[in-house]
Amino acid sequence: MPAAKIAITVDAEMVKQMDRLVREGKYKSRSGVIQEALQEKLNAKKRKRLSDEASKLNPKEERKFADYFLAQEREEWDEY
């Protein structure tokens, strides 16, 4: 995926911490630190959204639908 440049402002202490990680060889650059941190945050948001949506489901209703459709599939399976 092509990269895009952006400008951000961060606390000076964060910059020191990022620079330390780069010096220690844990990242190639500040950009690498920021990219990983941002990706982790975006993934967490995605998981939270999925969790929030799943919490809206009614387990009894979902079980009823699953049992209904599985029963229909079983009827279509060949006997062994």
NORBELTA-V46652 format. One record per pair of residues at least 12 apart in sequence whose C-alpha atoms are under 10 Angstrom apart, sorted by the first residue. I is the first residue (numbers start at 1). GAP is how many residues later the second one is. D is the distance in Angstrom with one decimal. If there is no record, write none. Layout:
BEGIN
i->(I/I)
gap->(GAP/GAP)
d->(D/D)
END
This chain:
BEGIN
i->(5/15/17/17/18/18/18/18/18/19/21)
gap->(26/15/13/16/12/13/14/15/16/14/12)
d->(9.8/8.1/9.8/9.9/6.0/9.3/9.4/6.6/8.4/9.2/8.0)
END
